[in-house]
Amino acid sequence: MEHPIKILIVEDNVIIADDMQSMLEEIGYEVVDNVIVYEQAVEVLKNNHVDLVLIDIILASDKTGIDLGKHIRDVYNIPFVFVTSNSDKATVENAKLVKPDGYLVKPFEQQDLYTSIEIALSNFNYSNKTSNTNVENDEGDSFMSNSVLKDSIFVKKQHLYYRIQFGDIQFIKADNVYLEVNTVDKKFLVRSPLKDYLEKLPKGKFYRAHKSYIVNVDHIDAINSKDIMINNTLIPISKDFKEFIISSMNS
């Protein structure tokens, strides 16, 4: 099942916060809450499912956005992006200590906000997928969120950003600067090089079958000397991939 990404805004300037919420909702994200201080953010995170947090570094409380970033790193396993007017060296160095998944400098446009969020989610997802350490979390909702993120990827369709299970992806076709991500019943367009996208997908399931195609081997229905068939679609394959498939079948 596909769900819009749930975002928490932590911003003490009410006008900027409302503008951000409008931008996010226009794109298709779901804003869980819009709060101004550290303590409110902690409560929202404790009681709600949140996929990503947008955090102003300077907040209307003794504790800063950097303190909140540290709390998220210590307690949860979700990405966060600093959204701030401060880009001086000292602030950036302090922010780096809590390893944010993005850093967006005000003022910004809607496209800048979208790009920062998409990259943060993508990088976080890939980082979790390649991590060799599984850490249990006492916060049930946060642990469930992490499990979903590790098994999924976010893609855009008609101003909504959907979470797609890796297992539902059948094949990916390169078309100029875009990729066509094909699931059982839907197609999504993603702007990315094919090689970079392959790195985000689970190894052992997804392979470069051809210079223009990535395929999920679990969905291959048939094969001949030049093609494979997935969901009644013929996909050209390279000589190396054909040999790999035949070898795997016979092993």
NUNUTI-33800 format. One line per field, with one value per residue (C-alpha): residue number from 1; residue in one letter; z, x, y. Coordinates in Angstrom, 2 decimals. Layout:
N
n: [NUM | ...]
res: [A | ...]
c3: [Z | ...]
c1: [X | ...]
c2: [Y | ...]
***
This chain:
251
n: [1 | 2 | 3 | 4 | 5 | 6 | 7 | 8 | 9 | 10 | 11 | 12 | 13 | 14 | 15 | 16 | 17 | 18 | 19 | 20 | 21 | 22 | 23 | 24 | 25 | 26 | 27 | 28 | 29 | 30 | 31 | 32 | 33 | 34 | 35 | 36 | 37 | 38 | 39 | 40 | 41 | 42 | 43 | 44 | 45 | 46 | 47 | 48 | 49 | 50 | 51 | 52 | 53 | 54 | 55 | 56 | 57 | 58 | 59 | 60 | 61 | 62 | 63 | 64 | 65 | 66 | 67 | 68 | 69 | 70 | 71 | 72 | 73 | 74 | 75 | 76 | 77 | 78 | 79 | 80 | 81 | 82 | 83 | 84 | 85 | 86 | 87 | 88 | 89 | 90 | 91 | 92 | 93 | 94 | 95 | 96 | 97 | 98 | 99 | 100 | 101 | 102 | 103 | 104 | 105 | 106 | 107 | 108 | 109 | 110 | 111 | 112 | 113 | 114 | 115 | 116 | 117 | 118 | 119 | 120 | 121 | 122 | 123 | 124 | 125 | 126 | 127 | 128 | 129 | 130 | 131 | 132 | 133 | 134 | 135 | 136 | 137 | 138 | 139 | 140 | 141 | 142 | 143 | 144 | 145 | 146 | 147 | 148 | 149 | 150 | 151 | 152 | 153 | 154 | 155 | 156 | 157 | 158 | 159 | 160 | 161 | 162 | 163 | 164 | 165 | 166 | 167 | 168 | 169 | 170 | 171 | 172 | 173 | 174 | 175 | 176 | 177 | 178 | 179 | 180 | 181 | 182 | 183 | 184 | 185 | 186 | 187 | 188 | 189 | 190 | 191 | 192 | 193 | 194 | 195 | 196 | 197 | 198 | 199 | 200 | 201 | 202 | 203 | 204 | 205 | 206 | 207 | 208 | 209 | 210 | 211 | 212 | 213 | 214 | 215 | 216 | 217 | 218 | 219 | 220 | 221 | 222 | 223 | 224 | 225 | 226 | 227 | 228 | 229 | 230 | 231 | 232 | 233 | 234 | 235 | 236 | 237 | 238 | 239 | 240 | 241 | 242 | 243 | 244 | 245 | 246 | 247 | 248 | 249 | 250 | 251]
res: [M | E | H | P | I | K | I | L | I | V | E | D | N | V | I | I | A | D | D | M | Q | S | M | L | E | E | I | G | Y | E | V | V | D | N | V | I | V | Y | E | Q | A | V | E | V | L | K | N | N | H | V | D | L | V | L | I | D | I | I | L | A | S | D | K | T | G | I | D | L | G | K | H | I | R | D | V | Y | N | I | P | F | V | F | V | T | S | N | S | D | K | A | T | V | E | N | A | K | L | V | K | P | D | G | Y | L | V | K | P | F | E | Q | Q | D | L | Y | T | S | I | E | I | A | L | S | N | F | N | Y | S | N | K | T | S | N | T | N | V | E | N | D | E | G | D | S | F | M | S | N | S | V | L | K | D | S | I | F | V | K | K | Q | H | L | Y | Y | R | I | Q | F | G | D | I | Q | F | I | K | A | D | N | V | Y | L | E | V | N | T | V | D | K | K | F | L | V | R | S | P | L | K | D | Y | L | E | K | L | P | K | G | K | F | Y | R | A | H | K | S | Y | I | V | N | V | D | H | I | D | A | I | N | S | K | D | I | M | I | N | N | T | L | I | P | I | S | K | D | F | K | E | F | I | I | S | S | M | N | S]
c3: [0.00 | -0.93 | 1.59 | 1.35 | 3.25 | 6.73 | 7.70 | 10.94 | 10.67 | 13.53 | 12.82 | 15.24 | 12.55 | 12.12 | 8.71 | 7.31 | 8.91 | 7.32 | 3.94 | 4.24 | 5.16 | 2.13 | -0.15 | 1.24 | 1.04 | -2.50 | -3.55 | -1.84 | 1.42 | 4.63 | 7.42 | 10.75 | 12.79 | 12.72 | 16.00 | 17.21 | 20.09 | 20.93 | 23.61 | 21.27 | 18.61 | 21.09 | 22.00 | 18.37 | 17.57 | 20.59 | 19.71 | 15.90 | 12.90 | 11.20 | 8.08 | 8.02 | 10.12 | 8.82 | 11.57 | 11.97 | 13.86 | 15.94 | 17.92 | 20.42 | 23.32 | 25.21 | 23.14 | 19.48 | 16.32 | 16.68 | 20.07 | 18.38 | 15.65 | 18.32 | 20.02 | 16.74 | 16.09 | 19.64 | 19.90 | 16.38 | 13.02 | 10.65 | 8.43 | 9.20 | 7.25 | 8.76 | 7.28 | 8.38 | 7.55 | 9.06 | 6.66 | 8.43 | 9.02 | 12.78 | 12.41 | 9.61 | 11.63 | 14.66 | 12.45 | 10.92 | 14.36 | 14.41 | 10.78 | 9.21 | 6.03 | 4.39 | 4.89 | 3.21 | 3.43 | 3.52 | 1.47 | -0.83 | -3.48 | -3.48 | -5.87 | -3.51 | -0.65 | -2.70 | -3.90 | -0.37 | 0.95 | -1.89 | -1.66 | 2.14 | 1.94 | -0.81 | 0.96 | 4.28 | 2.65 | 0.94 | 4.11 | 6.11 | 3.40 | 3.36 | 7.13 | 8.75 | 12.18 | 13.21 | 16.28 | 18.13 | 19.26 | 22.21 | 20.29 | 18.35 | 15.71 | 14.92 | 14.53 | 12.21 | 10.18 | 9.79 | 8.65 | 5.99 | 4.80 | 4.46 | 2.25 | 0.07 | -2.11 | -2.61 | -6.09 | -7.43 | -9.38 | -10.04 | -7.17 | -4.65 | -3.32 | -2.92 | -0.93 | -3.18 | -1.82 | -3.55 | -4.21 | -6.20 | -8.69 | -11.78 | -14.02 | -14.66 | -18.12 | -18.97 | -21.24 | -21.87 | -18.53 | -16.92 | -15.61 | -15.94 | -12.78 | -13.51 | -10.79 | -11.25 | -12.00 | -12.10 | -13.79 | -12.19 | -13.78 | -11.88 | -12.91 | -12.29 | -14.11 | -14.32 | -12.67 | -9.65 | -9.21 | -9.25 | -6.22 | -4.23 | -4.89 | -3.02 | -4.37 | -5.26 | -6.64 | -9.08 | -11.97 | -15.02 | -17.71 | -20.55 | -20.92 | -20.67 | -18.18 | -14.55 | -13.74 | -10.60 | -11.19 | -9.05 | -11.77 | -14.79 | -16.48 | -19.51 | -21.30 | -24.78 | -26.41 | -26.68 | -24.28 | -21.01 | -20.37 | -17.35 | -17.10 | -20.88 | -21.64 | -23.68 | -22.33 | -24.24 | -22.34 | -22.69 | -23.34 | -19.82 | -18.21 | -20.24 | -19.11 | -15.51 | -15.60 | -17.24 | -14.77 | -11.84 | -13.18 | -13.46 | -10.13]
c1: [0.00 | 1.30 | 1.31 | 2.31 | 5.48 | 4.74 | 6.77 | 7.20 | 8.08 | 10.04 | 10.29 | 9.83 | 8.95 | 5.22 | 5.04 | 7.88 | 6.44 | 3.02 | 4.64 | 6.61 | 3.48 | 1.63 | 4.53 | 4.70 | 0.97 | 0.79 | 3.44 | 1.60 | 3.44 | 1.46 | 2.42 | 2.06 | 2.47 | 4.01 | 5.73 | 8.06 | 10.15 | 12.25 | 9.87 | 6.86 | 8.83 | 9.87 | 6.22 | 5.11 | 7.85 | 6.93 | 3.24 | 3.15 | 4.57 | 7.01 | 9.06 | 11.21 | 11.76 | 12.51 | 14.33 | 15.25 | 18.56 | 17.55 | 14.37 | 12.27 | 13.61 | 16.84 | 17.47 | 18.33 | 17.58 | 20.99 | 19.88 | 16.77 | 18.88 | 20.97 | 17.78 | 16.53 | 19.85 | 19.91 | 16.28 | 14.90 | 16.06 | 14.53 | 16.10 | 16.08 | 17.03 | 18.19 | 16.34 | 18.07 | 19.19 | 22.60 | 25.26 | 28.36 | 31.24 | 30.69 | 27.00 | 27.70 | 30.47 | 28.15 | 25.38 | 27.72 | 28.31 | 24.78 | 25.01 | 21.88 | 20.56 | 20.34 | 20.97 | 18.69 | 19.45 | 16.63 | 15.17 | 14.30 | 11.77 | 9.36 | 11.61 | 14.56 | 12.49 | 11.36 | 14.90 | 16.33 | 13.65 | 13.93 | 17.71 | 17.58 | 15.10 | 17.05 | 20.40 | 18.93 | 17.26 | 20.49 | 22.55 | 20.20 | 20.13 | 23.93 | 24.40 | 25.60 | 24.23 | 20.61 | 19.71 | 16.49 | 14.53 | 12.15 | 9.96 | 7.68 | 6.53 | 10.06 | 11.33 | 8.42 | 9.17 | 12.78 | 11.77 | 9.49 | 12.14 | 14.75 | 12.43 | 11.20 | 12.08 | 10.28 | 9.14 | 7.06 | 3.81 | 1.52 | 2.83 | 2.69 | 5.70 | 4.93 | 6.69 | 7.17 | 8.20 | 11.35 | 9.62 | 6.88 | 9.36 | 9.51 | 11.90 | 13.31 | 13.82 | 16.10 | 14.53 | 16.87 | 17.30 | 14.38 | 13.84 | 10.53 | 9.99 | 7.51 | 5.55 | 2.79 | 0.13 | 1.84 | 4.62 | 6.64 | 9.07 | 12.28 | 15.05 | 18.24 | 21.07 | 20.40 | 23.72 | 23.02 | 19.54 | 20.89 | 23.02 | 19.86 | 18.33 | 18.97 | 21.87 | 20.99 | 17.57 | 18.20 | 20.64 | 21.64 | 20.21 | 20.96 | 22.45 | 18.91 | 17.29 | 17.44 | 15.36 | 14.13 | 15.10 | 12.17 | 9.79 | 11.39 | 8.77 | 10.72 | 14.06 | 15.46 | 18.79 | 18.14 | 15.33 | 13.61 | 9.89 | 8.46 | 4.70 | 4.28 | 6.98 | 10.02 | 13.23 | 16.54 | 19.44 | 23.20 | 25.28 | 26.76 | 23.33 | 22.03 | 25.01 | 24.45 | 20.77 | 21.47 | 24.25 | 21.96 | 19.24 | 21.61 | 23.38]
c2: [0.00 | 3.45 | 6.29 | 9.96 | 10.79 | 12.17 | 15.23 | 17.16 | 20.88 | 22.45 | 26.20 | 29.12 | 31.67 | 31.09 | 32.77 | 30.68 | 27.53 | 28.13 | 28.77 | 25.52 | 23.61 | 25.01 | 24.07 | 20.55 | 19.91 | 21.30 | 18.79 | 15.94 | 15.38 | 14.97 | 17.41 | 15.59 | 18.80 | 22.26 | 23.19 | 25.94 | 24.50 | 21.44 | 20.13 | 20.14 | 18.30 | 15.60 | 15.01 | 14.79 | 12.29 | 10.21 | 9.99 | 9.97 | 8.17 | 10.57 | 9.79 | 12.94 | 16.09 | 19.59 | 21.52 | 25.17 | 25.41 | 28.45 | 27.73 | 29.67 | 27.62 | 26.99 | 23.89 | 24.34 | 22.44 | 20.82 | 19.47 | 18.07 | 16.51 | 14.77 | 13.53 | 12.09 | 10.36 | 8.91 | 7.78 | 7.30 | 6.09 | 8.63 | 11.30 | 15.02 | 18.15 | 21.43 | 24.41 | 27.59 | 31.13 | 30.37 | 29.14 | 30.46 | 28.07 | 27.70 | 26.81 | 24.34 | 22.67 | 22.30 | 20.94 | 18.35 | 16.82 | 15.35 | 14.17 | 15.72 | 14.13 | 17.55 | 21.27 | 23.81 | 27.54 | 30.11 | 31.62 | 28.73 | 27.76 | 24.84 | 22.91 | 23.37 | 21.97 | 18.98 | 18.24 | 18.36 | 16.02 | 13.52 | 13.35 | 13.03 | 10.15 | 8.44 | 8.73 | 7.65 | 4.65 | 3.59 | 4.09 | 1.88 | -0.76 | -1.07 | -0.92 | -4.13 | -3.20 | -3.71 | -1.67 | -2.41 | 0.64 | 0.78 | 3.21 | 0.85 | 3.33 | 4.45 | 0.88 | 0.04 | 3.17 | 2.12 | -1.37 | 0.07 | 2.51 | -0.23 | -2.32 | 0.53 | 3.47 | 6.77 | 7.78 | 10.65 | 10.48 | 13.44 | 15.59 | 12.74 | 10.87 | 7.19 | 4.53 | 1.50 | -1.89 | -3.17 | -6.48 | -4.74 | -3.26 | -5.48 | -3.57 | -0.10 | 1.34 | 4.26 | 6.88 | 9.83 | 11.65 | 9.79 | 6.30 | 4.48 | 2.42 | -0.37 | -2.15 | -4.72 | -2.10 | 1.33 | 3.28 | 6.09 | 8.52 | 9.27 | 11.66 | 9.71 | 7.91 | 4.17 | 3.33 | 5.55 | 4.09 | 0.54 | 1.39 | 2.19 | -1.25 | -4.52 | -6.54 | -10.11 | -9.13 | -6.28 | -6.52 | -4.49 | -6.74 | -4.34 | -0.87 | 0.55 | -1.85 | -2.94 | -6.02 | -7.75 | -11.38 | -12.56 | -11.32 | -13.02 | -15.24 | -16.48 | -16.17 | -16.76 | -16.01 | -12.24 | -11.32 | -12.00 | -11.61 | -9.83 | -9.34 | -9.87 | -7.29 | -8.36 | -6.86 | -7.10 | -8.62 | -8.55 | -11.65 | -11.46 | -11.27 | -14.22 | -16.30 | -15.20 | -16.23 | -19.59 | -20.26 | -19.38 | -21.67 | -24.59 | -24.12]
***
